[in-house]
Amino acid sequence: MYFPTATARKLSTHPLLVHDGPHPIIAIYSSPRKSLFITLTTHGLSIWRVRPSVVLAHLSRTATSLLEHGENKCASWSPNGSRIVIETSESYIILVSVEYLTSALHRAPRLSVAAQRQFLPGPGEGPQLQSVSLQFEGVVRIQGELLSVSPRIHHIFFSTKSPPAVQRIPWPSDDEEEESGGLKRKKWLGHDTWLLNDQDFPWLKSVIVIVNNITYSRATGVEIWLTSDGRAYFVHLSENLPQALHPSVSDVTSHGHTDNNEGFPSRESFPSPTRGLEWEGTCIHDIQKARADSSNSDTDLLDAAVRSAINAKFSLIAIGTQSGILEITNFPSHAGIQPRTETYTLPIAHTHPGQVRCMEWSSDGYVLAVGWDSGWAIWSVGGRCLAWALGVDDDINPTRFHDTFMQGVIDLFWIPGNCELIVLANPVTMEDENQLFAIPFAKSAVTGQHTPDNTRYAFLQMDDRVLVYRGADQPDMSVINPESDVWQHIKIPLAYLSNNWPIRYASISTDGRLIAIAGRRGLVHYSAASGRWKTFTDPVQEEAFSVRGGLIWFHHVLVAAVRLYSRDLDLVNQSVLCREILKSPAILLSLVDNSLLVYTADNTLLHYLVIPTNDSIRLHLCGSISFNGVVAAPSVVRGMSWMIPTVQKQLGDPVDDLVVATILLLVGGKLVLLRPRKSGTQEVKYDMQILADRIEFCWIHLRGIGTLENSLWGYDGQGIRLWLDALTIEAVAVDPQSDTYESVQESVNIPLNFYPLSVLMDKGIIIGVEHEAVARVSLPFVMFRMITSSHLFLHHILRYHLGRSQIPEAVIFASHYQNLVFFTHALEVLLHTAIESEGAQLEVEVPTSQSDKGLLSITVEFLDHFDAALEVIVGCARKTEMTRWRRLFDIVGNPKTLFETCLSTNLLATAGSYLLVLHNLEQLDEGNEDAIRLLRKAADVEDWVLCRELLRFLRSIDMSGRALRNALSRVDTLSSCTTNGGHID
């Protein structure tokens, strides 16, 4: 899904002012839109632009300010990005206003025409640099030791130690005023204090705590509290306030020093501001105290929560502990059901990365970046560790090595587009400038747009290019060879990317030959046949629209924001083939055959038919259906498709597909099937079936091979879950208590040790990648690269059929793949799993009836339908423990008989393999007659490679050489060779 690539980019952190000493960066914070970020030191802060990575403004605190208010401890942005809130070591809040100037102070130097061709702006570097001004706005003194600050739209929330409380104060504003008695007064937005007690917080496990950290999600309106006893709480503030008049005060100012209670009306003078406010919470992380000394009350809690991150797209919460453990928890439900929790572990056993220092989900919610004291890692939402680093295993030169982030990360964030991760490394020395790095990533195009074609291909995107896997067009052996270079790198035009970065959508056509890209504005598309991109000839038209909902190809026609463009025509407004006006913005597009599905923000699914005409193409609206009451939040719907019953495909009108189709939705991490049924009023209603949770991506093979037709594939972070013929799920019974269909177990589960990107259906292979980090003594940096991996899925499907004694279905399915060069290997794997499975059953003495055939017997019966059966059996036997041989040959027959069969059918190489089996079973006669007969036949057909192997075999079983000389003397062809002075190596 996300894979580090190339090398990290180091950002210069040299002091901007001469009088500023070398102060290490202690934290970095991205702005709400992530276009800017700040680097914080103990004595000042700098505002950076993400692209290009330059400093726009710097604010250095005076010595007097540092003495009176303390050094900088941490900072945060206001939700609108107009202020920065700094927390100090002396319990002060410093407010810094951020002013975005219209006049540009930064101007690029003028270059000659020749130089302009050489020095092109990179992705996102086209727009002129915006000028930013930082102004000191005021200081707020917080009594009771400030612990954590969480800015909101109208208030600043914070927690204190003494008294243990959560409080909020309004933002200072000169604009929000109201008139009272002819005098202008500031609106009172409320100064509230909630003491941690049993009355206001009955859901706290213990009220003798303080809130150390508050993490707020503006998208969901929920927050995570980390308390001093190591627990984590999922918290929400219910503000059911009536529209009552809030008291006003005169001139509440923040200029100068203001206590958090001074300048505000007393709580006794007015009705309680907290009336109607209620904190609702659930404990999502409990603790187990590990006390080395019970008398020491300050003993660390090994599983105490120290960091948290909220994933609004998948409704998940990540908790990082002091011991370095990661826990992922679902949002608690209103029904009071304990949320599901999983622990993420590193692939390297017995490692101690240290305390979790930072974590952040990508904006699309697919991956979590984590920093520890001694390393960092990237996790997929389903729990697959995509990349990790705990130091450098290779030999390096410590004096020259610059990539210090490999030894530990103290802060990080994802930039727009999520193709780079900005990390802050632990400073080695005070003068160390190797702190700030940008790690480039390649990510699956599915993260931006989950369409059938994007899931069909291994299609990755980076900041300035896309990568397409072309192994499907290569010979079979090239597909399974990890050294084959089968990735095509396609650079995106810099003229488009420089002004429209980041990439929002990337789409590939069904045949993999057409690609479309949409960034901030406009779009471009590419043809593999010509190797050329097409861009808008008029920049004004390109800037006039932005793509919403995604891009999708219908043959050579591109559907973008319900506009149709032909690849054969220029990109201008005059060449738009068709345009549809939607009542609500599109969230998602999907194309099934010639049915275009459009899911909009008002929770409505629109069904269009794409109808080609003689000279153009048009869209015909067939119908729409609302999912109100079925889908709670349209914005979290990530994928969509449908399946049409066979009768409707053959006899029905495509216009009526919407009312009979089984609709597949990927809602957050839940894989949902919606089955239609008509009520008494002929109104279509949907029965919802949740097939699985934590699904990262899925796809349907509507025209799969044999059994795989209408098969549903989903990846959950550990393996692929496969439901064969998903339309048959309609027959599952309804649970009368919940009025929903019973849960459906997947037909096949395929565990994988790499991340899958594509299924090559015609080759029976799953393609994926895994990451590798390489360091060299001669290089001061680490190189990241992706390694292509593959996995056969044939034996998994065959075992499903054979486990149900469906031999005819298994034979029909396997016959589609019998011409593949690795088909025999797939059958060997199938037989090996059957042997091991039956052996495991015998070890635990599982009782079976005499009439029931075991899996091994059925598998052998299945193999008899293929010419390669004898080769498969002996090949599997040679790779299996000899303790399993007796059971195997009890079913397949005596190996001596199988050897004779190979001789009679001229399968000489296979017969040679059976010789080894006969030798290990001590069934060879003393004269080695079987070996001599095979040697004679091999010599007659001039198979000298086999002759050489047989002679080596005879030499190995009789070190005296008598067996070898006897064989040479009895085989005329070889005897004449040795008589004439020849030899066989």
LINTADA-V6078 format. One line per field, one symbol per residue. ss: DSSP state (A for helix, B for strand, O for the rest). A space follows every 50 residues. Layout:
# LINTADA-V6078
ss = ???
This chain:
# LINTADA-V6078
ss = OBBBOBBOBBBOOOOOOOOOOOOOOOBBBBOOOOOBBBBBOOOBBBBBBO OOOBBBBBBBOOAAAAAAAOOBBBBBBOOOOOBBBBBBOOOBBBBBBBBB BOOOOOOOOOOOAAAAAAOOOOOOOOOOOOBBBBBBBBBBBOOOOBBBBB BOOOBBBBBBOOOOBBBBBBOOOOOOBBBBOOBBBBOOOOOBBBBOOOOO OOOOOOOOOOBBBBBBBOOOOBBBBBBOOOOBBBBBBBBOOOOOOOOOBO OOOOOOBBBOOOOOOOOOOOOOOOOOBBBBBBBBBOOOOOOOOOOOOOOO OOOOBBBBBBBOOOOBBBBBBOOOOBBBBBOOOOOOOOOOBBBBOOOOOO OOOOOBBBBBBOOOOOBBBBBBOOBBBBBBOOOOBBBBBOOOOOOOOOOO OOOAAAAOBBBBBBOOOOOBBBBBBOOOOOOOOOOBBBBBBBBBAAAOOB OAAAAAOOBBBOOOBBBBBOAAAOOAAAAAOOOOOOBBBBBOOAAAAAAA OOOOBBBBOOOOOBBBBBOOOOOBBBBOOOOBBBOBOOAAAAAOOOOOOO BBBBOOBBBBOOBBBBOOOOBOAAAOOBBOOOOOOBBBBBBBOOBBBBBB OOOBBBBBBBBBOOOOBBBBBBBBBBOOOOOOOAAABBBBBBBOOAAAAA AOOAAAAAAAOBBBBBBOOBBBBBBBBBOOOOOBBBBBBBBBOOOOBBBB BOOOOAAAOOBBBBBOOOBBBBBOOAAAAAAOOBBOOOOBBOOOOOOBBB BOOOBBBBBBOOOOBBBBBBBBBBBOOOOOOBBBBBBBBBBBOAAAAAAA AAAOOOAAAAAAAAAOOOOOOOAAAAAAAAAAAAAAAAAAAAAOOOOOOO OOOOAAAAAAAAAOOOOOAAAAAAAAAAOOOAAAAAAAAAAAOOAAAAAA AAAAOOOAAAAAAAAAAAAAOOOOOOOOAAAAAAAAAAAAOOOAAAAAAA AAAAAAAOOOOAAAAAAAAAOAAAAAAAAOOOOOO
